[in-house]
Amino acid sequence: MRDLKKTMEGDMAIVSLEGRLQIDDTDQIETTLSELIRSPCKRIIVDLSQATYICSSALGVLIAAKKGMMRSEGELRLVATDGDIKELFRMTMLDKLFRVFGTVEEARNSFHG
């Protein structure tokens, strides 16, 4: 993974992940998302628009974060633009678990609608 950025906007966090998300990156991603789930944050957007690959371990971290947010009555959205990543979510049927958007703005607006 080239970079992980966390931006707070009120009770919403945007976590941007860039590059190849591999098994060596999962601890950092999991730590960041777990801290947000335990915080007053009720809305998380995971921005994968700059990601080029997601390993199965990173998918597991995203699934666990989604479940954690559901338990805390929060919401988690994904942003994905890479065709292979979008296809991965479709093939694994994770597009049924996650709401996936094309832009951060679309994901942000979905919380209000």
C-alpha positions in Angstrom: 0.0 0.0 0.0 1.4 3.4 -0.9 -0.6 5.4 1.5 -3.4 5.5 4.1 -5.0 8.8 4.9 -7.8 9.5 7.4 -9.9 12.7 7.2 -12.6 13.6 9.7 -15.7 15.6 8.7 -17.8 15.8 11.9 -19.0 12.3 12.7 -17.9 11.0 9.3 -14.4 9.6 8.5 -12.9 9.2 5.0 -10.2 6.5 4.9 -8.3 6.7 1.6 -6.2 3.7 0.6 -3.8 3.8 -2.3 -1.9 1.2 -4.3 -1.9 -2.6 -3.8 -3.6 -3.6 -0.5 -1.7 -6.7 0.5 -1.5 -8.9 3.6 1.3 -6.8 5.0 -1.0 -3.8 5.0 -4.0 -5.3 6.8 -2.8 -4.6 10.4 -2.6 -0.8 9.6 -5.9 -0.8 7.9 -7.6 -2.8 10.6 -6.1 -0.6 13.4 -7.4 2.6 11.7 -10.9 1.2 11.1 -11.2 -0.4 14.6 -10.2 3.0 16.2 -13.0 4.7 14.1 -15.5 2.0 15.1 -14.8 2.5 18.8 -15.0 6.3 18.4 -18.1 8.5 18.2 -17.8 8.2 14.4 -21.0 6.9 12.9 -20.2 7.1 9.2 -17.1 5.8 7.4 -16.2 6.0 3.7 -13.4 3.8 2.6 -12.0 5.3 -0.6 -10.5 2.6 -2.8 -10.5 4.9 -5.9 -6.6 4.9 -5.9 -6.3 1.2 -5.0 -5.1 -1.2 -7.7 -5.4 -4.6 -5.9 -7.1 -6.0 -2.8 -6.0 -9.3 -1.2 -8.4 -11.6 0.5 -7.1 -10.5 3.9 -7.8 -6.9 3.2 -11.3 -7.9 2.1 -11.7 -9.6 5.4 -10.8 -6.5 7.2 -13.4 -4.5 5.3 -16.1 -7.1 6.1 -15.2 -7.0 9.8 -15.3 -3.2 9.7 -18.7 -3.3 8.1 -20.0 -5.7 10.7 -18.5 -3.6 13.5 -20.2 -0.5 12.2 -23.5 -2.3 12.0 -23.2 -3.4 15.6 -22.5 0.2 16.7 -25.4 1.4 14.6 -23.1 3.2 12.2 -22.7 2.9 8.4 -19.7 2.1 6.1 -19.6 2.9 2.4 -17.0 2.1 -0.2 -15.7 4.1 -3.2 -14.2 2.0 -6.0 -13.4 3.0 -9.6 -10.9 0.4 -10.7 -12.7 -2.1 -13.0 -10.9 -5.1 -11.5 -11.8 -4.1 -7.9 -15.4 -3.5 -8.8 -15.5 -6.9 -10.6 -14.0 -8.5 -7.5 -16.8 -7.1 -5.3 -19.4 -8.3 -7.9 -17.9 -11.8 -8.3 -17.6 -12.3 -4.5 -21.1 -10.9 -4.1 -19.7 -8.3 -1.6 -21.5 -5.7 -3.6 -24.6 -7.0 -1.8 -23.0 -6.3 1.6 -21.4 -3.0 0.8 -22.8 0.1 -0.9 -20.2 0.9 -3.5 -20.0 4.3 -5.1 -18.0 5.9 -7.9 -16.9 9.0 -6.0 -16.4 10.1 -2.4 -19.0 12.8 -3.1 -21.6 10.2 -4.1 -20.9 8.2 -1.0 -21.0 11.3 1.2 -24.4 12.3 -0.2 -25.8 8.7 0.3 -25.7 9.2 4.0 -28.3 12.0 3.7 -30.7 10.2 1.3 
